[in-house]
Amino acid sequence: MSEGKMMKIFQWHFGLYLVPLAFLLPTSNAQAAVNCTAMMASVNLGDITLANADNESITATLKYDCRNTYLFSRNVSICLAVDGGDYDQTDVFPRYMKNTTPTPSLAFTMKLPNNTIWGSRNYTGGSEYKTVVNVPGGTTTSFNVPIQISLSSGYNNISATPGNYTNDFVGGSTAMSYDVGGLFGGNINCSNKSLQSNTFPFKVQATVIKDCKVTTASDVNLGSQPANEINIPGNSNIGVTCTKTTPYNIGLAPKTPNPIGNTNGGGFLNGTGGNTDKVPYQLRSAVGTNGKKWGNNGSTIDTLTNGVTGTGSGAEQLNNVYVTVPSADFKPDTYTDTVTIHVNY
């Protein structure tokens, strides 16, 4: 550079400044933006008789709702549990309904759709209901779970006395927990959450009514008899089962009544084909020709005065029936008649 001349060189420094940008998302916990509740209506199995004491069944609906206030959908893990109720919270298989006291009782089961016993993680013998559902953003979505409630065989339900039976699954007997997944899913498990998040109390009810049925009725066979035989005896038994403590009165009505006996247990045995002979017979509640006549002179437990009475125990009770035939002096043939058994209670 020549003397006396100067040049200044300026350097321009520049750089790229990166400014952090962020998409602002809600900072609250996902659980707070998804809220789930459960409910179940009380269940009534209706009138229970000897015929359905071991098999009456009904399908109840366990319902739960989940409200998602987010814009996007969320997966939610659901746990619904129930213990043994107010009869015995630890006993979930079977469960029991009680009358005024814990005994007598009605045994029943509550089963999930996969046929397992609906229970709780706190007690053995059953499993809580578990599932994962998707709840769209900005919606409240409802879900239904069918619960099969059935009376159980093998637990002597037939011995329950007439009356109203209940198991009350109060708030502490039921519990719901749930866990909410993130926007992009992930593992969620409601089993890690407290079971006291939500309760859904309900009752299971049934009414045992007075009932009786004939459980045994064997034929009376008088055998082959010579024509000169008199006062021919025969006997059989009638088995009756009635609900416990139920009074009953059994009446016997011959199909072909004897005009003399009529409703007093007297009838005729009929021959076959064109045989017009009729062999008279008498039904009795005690052995011998002087045994008390057993008839059907009334249509209710109170108006029937020549029947045989008893009180149900829930088990079969046998009652002996005796037959006397005054004479066998009739045309050789096979003679029969049908007796109708009336049980009034």
C-alpha atoms as a printed R data frame, in Angstrom:
    type eleno elety resid chain resno        x        y      z
1   ATOM     1    CA   MET     A     1    0.000    0.000  0.000
2   ATOM     2    CA   SER     A     2    1.520    3.412 -0.989
3   ATOM     3    CA   GLU     A     3    2.701    5.798  1.635
4   ATOM     4    CA   GLY     A     4    0.190    8.327  2.840
5   ATOM     5    CA   LYS     A     5   -2.870    6.242  1.929
6   ATOM     6    CA   MET     A     6   -4.770    4.105  4.399
7   ATOM     7    CA   MET     A     7   -7.686    1.656  3.945
8   ATOM     8    CA   LYS     A     8   -9.911    0.346  6.688
9   ATOM     9    CA   ILE     A     9  -11.397   -3.089  6.272
10  ATOM    10    CA   PHE     A    10  -14.594   -3.752  8.155
11  ATOM    11    CA   GLN     A    11  -15.773   -7.316  8.865
12  ATOM    12    CA   TRP     A    12  -19.452   -7.958  9.223
13  ATOM    13    CA   HIS     A    13  -20.189  -10.790 11.636
14  ATOM    14    CA   PHE     A    14  -23.617  -12.354 11.470
15  ATOM    15    CA   GLY     A    15  -25.245  -15.400 12.947
16  ATOM    16    CA   LEU     A    16  -28.478  -17.343 12.998
17  ATOM    17    CA   TYR     A    17  -30.423  -16.966 16.170
18  ATOM    18    CA   LEU     A    18  -32.725  -19.929 16.822
19  ATOM    19    CA   VAL     A    19  -35.757  -19.076 18.887
20  ATOM    20    CA   PRO     A    20  -37.291  -22.116 20.663
21  ATOM    21    CA   LEU     A    21  -40.881  -22.680 19.690
22  ATOM    22    CA   ALA     A    22  -43.307  -24.943 21.490
23  ATOM    23    CA   PHE     A    23  -46.783  -26.205 20.858
24  ATOM    24    CA   LEU     A    24  -48.728  -25.287 23.947
25  ATOM    25    CA   LEU     A    25  -50.567  -28.299 25.304
26  ATOM    26    CA   PRO     A    26  -52.720  -28.480 28.446
27  ATOM    27    CA   THR     A    27  -50.454  -28.827 31.417
28  ATOM    28    CA   SER     A    28  -53.040  -30.581 33.620
29  ATOM    29    CA   ASN     A    29  -52.921  -34.317 34.265
30  ATOM    30    CA   ALA     A    30  -54.697  -36.440 31.664
31  ATOM    31    CA   GLN     A    31  -56.707  -38.091 34.412
32  ATOM    32    CA   ALA     A    32  -58.304  -34.747 35.238
33  ATOM    33    CA   ALA     A    33  -59.631  -34.369 31.709
34  ATOM    34    CA   VAL     A    34  -61.195  -37.851 31.574
35  ATOM    35    CA   ASN     A    35  -63.726  -38.713 34.241
36  ATOM    36    CA   CYS     A    36  -65.458  -42.108 34.562
37  ATOM    37    CA   THR     A    37  -68.368  -43.171 36.776
38  ATOM    38    CA   ALA     A    38  -70.226  -46.479 37.167
39  ATOM    39    CA   MET     A    39  -73.756  -47.446 38.123
40  ATOM    40    CA   MET     A    40  -75.874  -50.575 38.467
41  ATOM    41    CA   ALA     A    41  -79.600  -50.826 39.178
42  ATOM    42    CA   SER     A    42  -80.883  -53.176 41.865
43  ATOM    43    CA   VAL     A    43  -81.815  -56.652 40.625
44  ATOM    44    CA   ASN     A    44  -84.929  -58.645 41.568
45  ATOM    45    CA   LEU     A    45  -85.050  -62.348 40.738
46  ATOM    46    CA   GLY     A    46  -88.789  -62.365 41.468
47  ATOM    47    CA   ASP     A    47  -90.800  -65.182 43.048
48  ATOM    48    CA   ILE     A    48  -88.804  -68.258 44.002
49  ATOM    49    CA   THR     A    49  -90.535  -71.650 44.163
50  ATOM    50    CA   LEU     A    50  -89.370  -75.231 44.546
51  ATOM    51    CA   ALA     A    51  -89.067  -75.427 40.762
52  ATOM    52    CA   ASN     A    52  -86.649  -72.508 40.290
53  ATOM    53    CA   ALA     A    53  -84.871  -72.332 43.669
54  ATOM    54    CA   ASP     A    54  -81.702  -73.745 42.121
55  ATOM    55    CA   ASN     A    55  -81.743  -72.200 38.668
56  ATOM    56    CA   GLU     A    56  -83.595  -68.878 38.479
57  ATOM    57    CA   SER     A    57  -81.478  -66.431 36.489
58  ATOM    58    CA   ILE     A    58  -81.545  -62.850 35.282
59  ATOM    59    CA   THR     A    59  -79.198  -60.633 33.299
60  ATOM    60    CA   ALA     A    60  -78.376  -57.318 34.946
61  ATOM    61    CA   THR     A    61  -76.567  -54.389 33.334
62  ATOM    62    CA   LEU     A    62  -73.461  -52.827 34.818
63  ATOM    63    CA   LYS     A    63  -73.049  -49.427 33.154
64  ATOM    64    CA   TYR     A    64  -70.173  -46.970 33.160
65  ATOM    65    CA   ASP     A    65  -69.670  -43.596 31.467
66  ATOM    66    CA   CYS     A    66  -66.422  -41.834 30.575
67  ATOM    67    CA   ARG     A    67  -66.306  -38.108 29.786
68  ATOM    68    CA   ASN     A    68  -63.307  -36.929 27.757
69  ATOM    69    CA   THR     A    69  -62.849  -33.142 27.643
70  ATOM    70    CA   TYR     A    70  -59.742  -33.374 25.445
71  ATOM    71    CA   LEU     A    71  -59.849  -32.639 21.757
72  ATOM    72    CA   PHE     A    72  -58.366  -36.040 20.956
73  ATOM    73    CA   SER     A    73  -59.477  -39.538 21.964
74  ATOM    74    CA   ARG     A    74  -57.982  -41.375 24.915
75  ATOM    75    CA   ASN     A    75  -57.705  -45.022 25.816
76  ATOM    76    CA   VAL     A    76  -58.973  -45.728 29.313
77  ATOM    77    CA   SER     A    77  -58.307  -48.825 31.413
78  ATOM    78    CA   ILE     A    78  -61.388  -49.722 33.505
79  ATOM    79    CA   CYS     A    79  -61.575  -51.874 36.672
80  ATOM    80    CA   LEU     A    80  -64.923  -52.652 38.334
81  ATOM    81    CA   ALA     A    81  -64.930  -54.745 41.511
82  ATOM    82    CA   VAL     A    82  -67.514  -56.084 43.972
83  ATOM    83    CA   ASP     A    83  -67.155  -58.096 47.176
84  ATOM    84    CA   GLY     A    84  -69.611  -60.463 48.912
85  ATOM    85    CA   GLY     A    85  -71.981  -57.723 50.057
86  ATOM    86    CA   ASP     A    86  -73.553  -57.238 53.463
87  ATOM    87    CA   TYR     A    87  -74.060  -60.983 54.038
88  ATOM    88    CA   ASP     A    88  -70.310  -61.629 54.135
89  ATOM    89    CA   GLN     A    89  -68.025  -59.333 52.182
90  ATOM    90    CA   THR     A    90  -65.286  -61.962 51.953
91  ATOM    91    CA   ASP     A    91  -67.524  -64.648 50.412
92  ATOM    92    CA   VAL     A    92  -67.898  -64.152 46.652
93  ATOM    93    CA   PHE     A    93  -68.564  -67.761 45.548
94  ATOM    94    CA   PRO     A    94  -71.292  -68.306 46.096
95  ATOM    95    CA   ARG     A    95  -72.789  -65.135 47.449
96  ATOM    96    CA   TYR     A    96  -75.878  -65.254 49.660
97  ATOM    97    CA   MET     A    97  -79.095  -63.343 50.139
98  ATOM    98    CA   LYS     A    98  -80.448  -63.295 53.680
99  ATOM    99    CA   ASN     A    99  -83.935  -62.994 55.120
100 ATOM   100    CA   THR     A   100  -84.193  -61.351 58.544
101 ATOM   101    CA   THR     A   101  -81.090  -63.194 59.755
102 ATOM   102    CA   PRO     A   102  -78.104  -64.722 57.951
103 ATOM   103    CA   THR     A   103  -79.895  -68.103 58.029
104 ATOM   104    CA   PRO     A   104  -81.752  -69.340 56.151
105 ATOM   105    CA   SER     A   105  -80.267  -67.938 52.972
106 ATOM   106    CA   LEU     A   106  -80.330  -68.127 49.174
107 ATOM   107    CA   ALA     A   107  -77.073  -68.878 47.355
108 ATOM   108    CA   PHE     A   108  -76.404  -67.126 44.060
109 ATOM   109    CA   THR     A   109  -73.610  -66.278 41.635
110 ATOM   110    CA   MET     A   110  -72.714  -63.154 39.672
111 ATOM   111    CA   LYS     A   111  -70.801  -63.875 36.484
112 ATOM   112    CA   LEU     A   112  -69.000  -61.700 33.954
113 ATOM   113    CA   PRO     A   113  -69.482  -62.078 30.178
114 ATOM   114    CA   ASN     A   114  -66.556  -64.548 30.043
115 ATOM   115    CA   ASN     A   115  -68.412  -66.772 32.571
116 ATOM   116    CA   THR     A   116  -65.997  -66.079 35.431
117 ATOM   117    CA   ILE     A   117  -67.187  -65.040 38.876
118 ATOM   118    CA   TRP     A   118  -67.341  -61.287 39.253
119 ATOM   119    CA   GLY     A   119  -65.290  -60.378 42.295
120 ATOM   120    CA   SER     A   120  -62.627  -58.119 43.689
121 ATOM   121    CA   ARG     A   121  -58.840  -58.038 43.772
122 ATOM   122    CA   ASN     A   122  -59.117  -58.047 47.557
123 ATOM   123    CA   TYR     A   123  -60.733  -61.499 47.904
124 ATOM   124    CA   THR     A   124  -60.148  -64.872 46.281
125 ATOM   125    CA   GLY     A   125  -62.806  -66.742 44.343
126 ATOM   126    CA   GLY     A   126  -63.548  -64.149 41.667
127 ATOM   127    CA   SER     A   127  -62.091  -61.503 39.406
128 ATOM   128    CA   GLU     A   128  -62.825  -57.833 38.948
129 ATOM   129    CA   TYR     A   129  -64.031  -56.703 35.551
130 ATOM   130    CA   LYS     A   130  -61.155  -55.270 33.477
131 ATOM   131    CA   THR     A   131  -61.138  -53.742 30.025
132 ATOM   132    CA   VAL     A   132  -59.625  -50.950 27.936
133 ATOM   133    CA   VAL     A   133  -61.970  -48.630 26.037
134 ATOM   134    CA   ASN     A   134  -61.453  -45.735 23.655
135 ATOM   135    CA   VAL     A   135  -63.249  -42.505 24.448
136 ATOM   136    CA   PRO     A   136  -63.396  -39.971 21.579
137 ATOM   137    CA   GLY     A   137  -62.387  -36.418 22.401
138 ATOM   138    CA   GLY     A   138  -65.089  -34.037 23.530
139 ATOM   139    CA   THR     A   139  -67.611  -36.810 24.218
140 ATOM   140    CA   THR     A   140  -69.226  -38.766 27.028
141 ATOM   141    CA   THR     A   141  -69.328  -42.431 26.027
142 ATOM   142    CA   SER     A   142  -71.400  -45.117 27.772
143 ATOM   143    CA   PHE     A   143  -70.527  -48.791 28.045
144 ATOM   144    CA   ASN     A   144  -72.690  -51.723 29.225
145 ATOM   145    CA   VAL     A   145  -71.514  -54.969 30.794
146 ATOM   146    CA   PRO     A   146  -74.030  -57.849 31.084
147 ATOM   147    CA   ILE     A   147  -73.852  -59.539 34.503
148 ATOM   148    CA   GLN     A   148  -75.502  -62.951 34.828
149 ATOM   149    CA   ILE     A   149  -77.069  -63.399 38.275
150 ATOM   150    CA   SER     A   150  -78.288  -66.932 39.031
151 ATOM   151    CA   LEU     A   151  -79.452  -68.945 42.014
152 ATOM   152    CA   SER     A   152  -76.974  -71.745 42.704
153 ATOM   153    CA   SER     A   153  -77.707  -75.460 42.871
154 ATOM   154    CA   GLY     A   154  -76.173  -77.598 45.571
155 ATOM   155    CA   TYR     A   155  -76.602  -75.092 48.409
156 ATOM   156    CA   ASN     A   156  -80.019  -76.165 49.737
157 ATOM   157    CA   ASN     A   157  -81.939  -73.147 48.470
158 ATOM   158    CA   ILE     A   158  -85.005  -75.371 48.552
159 ATOM   159    CA   SER     A   159  -84.942  -75.158 52.371
160 ATOM   160    CA   ALA     A   160  -85.339  -71.379 52.484
161 ATOM   161    CA   THR     A   161  -88.447  -70.239 54.348
162 ATOM   162    CA   PRO     A   162  -90.984  -68.007 52.577
163 ATOM   163    CA   GLY     A   163  -90.069  -64.332 52.764
164 ATOM   164    CA   ASN     A   164  -88.006  -61.566 51.188
165 ATOM   165    CA   TYR     A   165  -84.278  -62.109 50.672
166 ATOM   166    CA   THR     A   166  -81.667  -59.413 50.005
167 ATOM   167    CA   ASN     A   167  -77.957  -58.857 49.646
168 ATOM   168    CA   ASP     A   168  -77.125  -55.164 49.818
169 ATOM   169    CA   PHE     A   169  -73.952  -54.205 47.981
170 ATOM   170    CA   VAL     A   170  -73.523  -50.872 49.706
171 ATOM   171    CA   GLY     A   171  -71.015  -48.297 48.559
172 ATOM   172    CA   GLY     A   172  -68.078  -49.949 50.313
173 ATOM   173    CA   SER     A   173  -68.818  -53.271 48.600
174 ATOM   174    CA   THR     A   174  -68.331  -51.839 45.117
175 ATOM   175    CA   ALA     A   175  -65.447  -49.919 43.612
176 ATOM   176    CA   MET     A   176  -64.268  -48.540 40.300
177 ATOM   177    CA   SER     A   177  -60.777  -47.486 39.297
178 ATOM   178    CA   TYR     A   178  -59.496  -46.311 35.950
179 ATOM   179    CA   ASP     A   179  -56.299  -45.146 34.284
180 ATOM   180    CA   VAL     A   180  -56.013  -42.864 31.258
181 ATOM   181    CA   GLY     A   181  -53.469  -43.300 28.509
182 ATOM   182    CA   GLY     A   182  -51.625  -40.490 26.750
183 ATOM   183    CA   LEU     A   183  -52.281  -39.074 23.320
184 ATOM   184    CA   PHE     A   184  -50.153  -41.721 21.667
185 ATOM   185    CA   GLY     A   185  -51.267  -44.661 23.806
186 ATOM   186    CA   GLY     A   186  -48.939  -46.638 25.988
187 ATOM   187    CA   ASN     A   187  -49.397  -49.225 28.666
188 ATOM   188    CA   ILE     A   188  -52.199  -48.432 31.084
189 ATOM   189    CA   ASN     A   189  -53.377  -50.644 33.917
190 ATOM   190    CA   CYS     A   190  -56.176  -49.720 36.296
191 ATOM   191    CA   SER     A   191  -55.074  -52.497 38.679
192 ATOM   192    CA   ASN     A   192  -52.396  -50.101 39.917
193 ATOM   193    CA   LYS     A   193  -54.992  -47.523 40.912
194 ATOM   194    CA   SER     A   194  -56.976  -47.242 44.114
195 ATOM   195    CA   LEU     A   195  -60.302  -49.096 44.170
196 ATOM   196    CA   GLN     A   196  -62.034  -46.241 45.983
197 ATOM   197    CA   SER     A   197  -62.279  -43.828 43.075
198 ATOM   198    CA   ASN     A   198  -65.968  -44.467 42.507
199 ATOM   199    CA   THR     A   199  -68.713  -46.732 43.930
200 ATOM   200    CA   PHE     A   200  -71.960  -48.043 42.443
201 ATOM   201    CA   PRO     A   201  -74.191  -49.534 45.196
202 ATOM   202    CA   PHE     A   202  -76.998  -51.943 44.280
203 ATOM   203    CA   LYS     A   203  -79.105  -54.784 45.733
204 ATOM   204    CA   VAL     A   204  -79.888  -58.345 44.692
205 ATOM   205    CA   GLN     A   205  -83.340  -59.429 45.843
206 ATOM   206    CA   ALA     A   206  -85.712  -62.405 45.632
207 ATOM   207    CA   THR     A   207  -88.961  -63.509 47.278
208 ATOM   208    CA   VAL     A   208  -89.434  -67.117 48.368
209 ATOM   209    CA   ILE     A   209  -93.132  -67.968 48.216
210 ATOM   210    CA   LYS     A   210  -95.078  -70.880 49.707
211 ATOM   211    CA   ASP     A   211  -94.952  -73.833 47.368
212 ATOM   212    CA   CYS     A   212  -95.553  -77.587 47.354
213 ATOM   213    CA   LYS     A   213  -95.096  -80.350 44.814
214 ATOM   214    CA   VAL     A   214  -95.710  -84.093 44.652
215 ATOM   215    CA   THR     A   215  -92.297  -85.736 44.338
216 ATOM   216    CA   THR     A   216  -93.233  -89.438 44.750
217 ATOM   217    CA   ALA     A   217  -96.404  -91.298 43.822
218 ATOM   218    CA   SER     A   218  -95.988  -95.037 43.345
219 ATOM   219    CA   ASP     A   219  -98.779  -97.296 42.100
220 ATOM   220    CA   VAL     A   220 -100.683  -99.623 44.406
221 ATOM   221    CA   ASN     A   221 -100.622 -103.198 43.112
222 ATOM   222    CA   LEU     A   222 -103.115 -105.514 44.818
223 ATOM   223    CA   GLY     A   223 -101.805 -108.526 42.935
224 ATOM   224    CA   SER     A   224 -103.817 -111.522 41.710
225 ATOM   225    CA   GLN     A   225 -106.591 -112.516 44.071
226 ATOM   226    CA   PRO     A   226 -108.998 -115.508 44.178
227 ATOM   227    CA   ALA     A   227 -112.707 -114.736 43.861
228 ATOM   228    CA   ASN     A   228 -113.382 -115.642 47.502
229 ATOM   229    CA   GLU     A   229 -110.801 -113.179 48.920
230 ATOM   230    CA   ILE     A   230 -112.207 -110.353 51.101
231 ATOM   231    CA   ASN     A   231 -110.800 -107.189 52.654
232 ATOM   232    CA   ILE     A   232 -107.839 -107.147 50.319
233 ATOM   233    CA   PRO     A   233 -105.169 -104.693 51.583
234 ATOM   234    CA   GLY     A   234 -102.678 -102.643 49.618
235 ATOM   235    CA   ASN     A   235 -100.433  -99.708 50.348
236 ATOM   236    CA   SER     A   236  -98.073  -97.219 48.794
237 ATOM   237    CA   ASN     A   237  -96.703  -93.813 49.673
238 ATOM   238    CA   ILE     A   238  -97.004  -90.269 48.465
239 ATOM   239    CA   GLY     A   239  -93.995  -88.000 48.725
240 ATOM   240    CA   VAL     A   240  -94.642  -84.270 49.092
241 ATOM   241    CA   THR     A   241  -92.048  -81.511 49.228
242 ATOM   242    CA   CYS     A   242  -93.067  -78.085 50.518
243 ATOM   243    CA   THR     A   243  -91.128  -74.970 51.332
244 ATOM   244    CA   LYS     A   244  -89.953  -74.832 54.917
245 ATOM   245    CA   THR     A   245  -92.672  -73.997 57.512
246 ATOM   246    CA   THR     A   246  -95.440  -74.199 54.864
247 ATOM   247    CA   PRO     A   247  -98.555  -76.059 56.156
248 ATOM   248    CA   TYR     A   248 -100.172  -78.407 53.642
249 ATOM   249    CA   ASN     A   249 -103.183  -80.708 53.362
250 ATOM   250    CA   ILE     A   250 -103.243  -83.634 50.900
251 ATOM   251    CA   GLY     A   251 -106.530  -84.768 49.365
252 ATOM   252    CA   LEU     A   252 -107.100  -87.925 47.272
253 ATOM   253    CA   ALA     A   253 -109.798  -88.059 44.602
254 ATOM   254    CA   PRO     A   254 -110.592  -91.338 42.730
255 ATOM   255    CA   LYS     A   255 -111.196  -90.849 39.011
256 ATOM   256    CA   THR     A   256 -114.171  -93.231 39.197
257 ATOM   257    CA   PRO     A   257 -115.811  -92.272 42.486
258 ATOM   258    CA   ASN     A   258 -117.905  -94.692 44.459
259 ATOM   259    CA   PRO     A   259 -121.421  -93.237 44.885
260 ATOM   260    CA   ILE     A   260 -121.224  -94.112 48.558
261 ATOM   261    CA   GLY     A   261 -117.695  -92.830 49.040
262 ATOM   262    CA   ASN     A   262 -117.895  -89.893 46.612
263 ATOM   263    CA   THR     A   263 -115.373  -87.332 47.963
264 ATOM   264    CA   ASN     A   264 -114.538  -89.577 50.913
265 ATOM   265    CA   GLY     A   265 -111.870  -91.545 49.065
266 ATOM   266    CA   GLY     A   266 -114.084  -94.344 47.765
267 ATOM   267    CA   GLY     A   267 -113.829  -95.419 44.145
268 ATOM   268    CA   PHE     A   268 -114.218  -98.200 41.579
269 ATOM   269    CA   LEU     A   269 -111.605 -100.218 39.730
270 ATOM   270    CA   ASN     A   270 -112.611 -100.653 36.064
271 ATOM   271    CA   GLY     A   271 -112.126 -103.773 33.954
272 ATOM   272    CA   THR     A   272 -110.989 -103.908 30.348
273 ATOM   273    CA   GLY     A   273 -112.847 -104.062 27.036
274 ATOM   274    CA   GLY     A   274 -116.578 -104.674 27.441
275 ATOM   275    CA   ASN     A   275 -116.334 -105.828 31.039
276 ATOM   276    CA   THR     A   276 -118.875 -103.801 32.988
277 ATOM   277    CA   ASP     A   277 -117.906 -105.107 36.424
278 ATOM   278    CA   LYS     A   278 -116.545 -102.484 38.820
279 ATOM   279    CA   VAL     A   279 -114.548 -103.407 41.902
280 ATOM   280    CA   PRO     A   280 -115.084 -101.012 44.839
281 ATOM   281    CA   TYR     A   281 -112.102  -99.779 46.869
282 ATOM   282    CA   GLN     A   282 -111.435  -97.363 49.728
283 ATOM   283    CA   LEU     A   283 -108.450  -95.064 50.266
284 ATOM   284    CA   ARG     A   284 -107.300  -94.723 53.874
285 ATOM   285    CA   SER     A   285 -104.613  -92.928 55.863
286 ATOM   286    CA   ALA     A   286 -104.259  -95.775 58.359
287 ATOM   287    CA   VAL     A   287 -103.955  -99.509 57.892
288 ATOM   288    CA   GLY     A   288 -106.941 -101.867 58.045
289 ATOM   289    CA   THR     A   289 -110.613 -101.729 57.217
290 ATOM   290    CA   ASN     A   290 -111.187  -99.374 60.146
291 ATOM   291    CA   GLY     A   291 -108.441  -96.977 59.087
292 ATOM   292    CA   LYS     A   292 -109.455  -93.353 58.613
293 ATOM   293    CA   LYS     A   293 -110.856  -92.690 55.151
294 ATOM   294    CA   TRP     A   294 -108.697  -90.414 53.033
295 ATOM   295    CA   GLY     A   295 -110.686  -88.256 50.655
296 ATOM   296    CA   ASN     A   296 -110.987  -84.853 49.086
297 ATOM   297    CA   ASN     A   297 -114.041  -83.118 50.542
298 ATOM   298    CA   GLY     A   298 -112.581  -79.611 50.366
299 ATOM   299    CA   SER     A   299 -110.666  -77.450 47.913
300 ATOM   300    CA   THR     A   300 -108.479  -75.466 50.341
301 ATOM   301    CA   ILE     A   301 -106.188  -76.230 53.241
302 ATOM   302    CA   ASP     A   302 -108.944  -75.196 55.647
303 ATOM   303    CA   THR     A   303 -112.030  -76.725 54.002
304 ATOM   304    CA   LEU     A   304 -110.441  -80.129 53.381
305 ATOM   305    CA   THR     A   305 -111.277  -82.082 56.537
306 ATOM   306    CA   ASN     A   306 -110.573  -85.669 55.483
307 ATOM   307    CA   GLY     A   307 -107.082  -85.163 54.070
308 ATOM   308    CA   VAL     A   308 -103.638  -85.680 55.577
309 ATOM   309    CA   THR     A   309 -101.846  -82.617 56.910
310 ATOM   310    CA   GLY     A   310  -98.212  -81.714 57.423
311 ATOM   311    CA   THR     A   311  -95.702  -78.856 57.529
312 ATOM   312    CA   GLY     A   312  -93.010  -78.468 54.901
313 ATOM   313    CA   SER     A   313  -89.342  -78.853 55.749
314 ATOM   314    CA   GLY     A   314  -87.851  -78.184 52.330
315 ATOM   315    CA   ALA     A   315  -87.242  -81.929 51.980
316 ATOM   316    CA   GLU     A   316  -89.495  -84.706 50.750
317 ATOM   317    CA   GLN     A   317  -91.965  -86.058 53.310
318 ATOM   318    CA   LEU     A   318  -93.543  -89.477 52.759
319 ATOM   319    CA   ASN     A   319  -97.178  -90.182 53.585
320 ATOM   320    CA   ASN     A   320  -98.472  -93.764 53.574
321 ATOM   321    CA   VAL     A   321 -101.694  -94.425 51.693
322 ATOM   322    CA   TYR     A   322 -103.625  -97.649 52.284
323 ATOM   323    CA   VAL     A   323 -106.225  -99.305 50.074
324 ATOM   324    CA   THR     A   324 -108.854 -101.856 51.039
325 ATOM   325    CA   VAL     A   325 -110.994 -103.864 48.590
326 ATOM   326    CA   PRO     A   326 -114.000 -105.576 50.253
327 ATOM   327    CA   SER     A   327 -114.272 -108.445 47.791
328 ATOM   328    CA   ALA     A   328 -112.665 -110.037 44.713
329 ATOM   329    CA   ASP     A   329 -115.841 -111.797 43.580
330 ATOM   330    CA   PHE     A   330 -115.861 -110.294 40.091
331 ATOM   331    CA   LYS     A   331 -115.219 -111.434 36.551
332 ATOM   332    CA   PRO     A   332 -111.532 -112.339 36.071
333 ATOM   333    CA   ASP     A   333 -109.822 -109.337 34.537
334 ATOM   334    CA   THR     A   334 -107.292 -106.601 35.230
335 ATOM   335    CA   TYR     A   335 -108.916 -103.735 37.109
336 ATOM   336    CA   THR     A   336 -107.489 -100.230 37.474
337 ATOM   337    CA   ASP     A   337 -108.382  -96.693 38.428
338 ATOM   338    CA   THR     A   338 -106.482  -93.387 38.700
339 ATOM   339    CA   VAL     A   339 -106.316  -91.274 41.845
340 ATOM   340    CA   THR     A   340 -105.636  -87.550 41.650
341 ATOM   341    CA   ILE     A   341 -103.489  -86.078 44.416
342 ATOM   342    CA   HIS     A   342 -104.446  -82.577 45.518
343 ATOM   343    CA   VAL     A   343 -101.948  -80.675 47.689
344 ATOM   344    CA   ASN     A   344 -103.526  -77.612 49.316
345 ATOM   345    CA   TYR     A   345 -101.241  -75.049 50.984
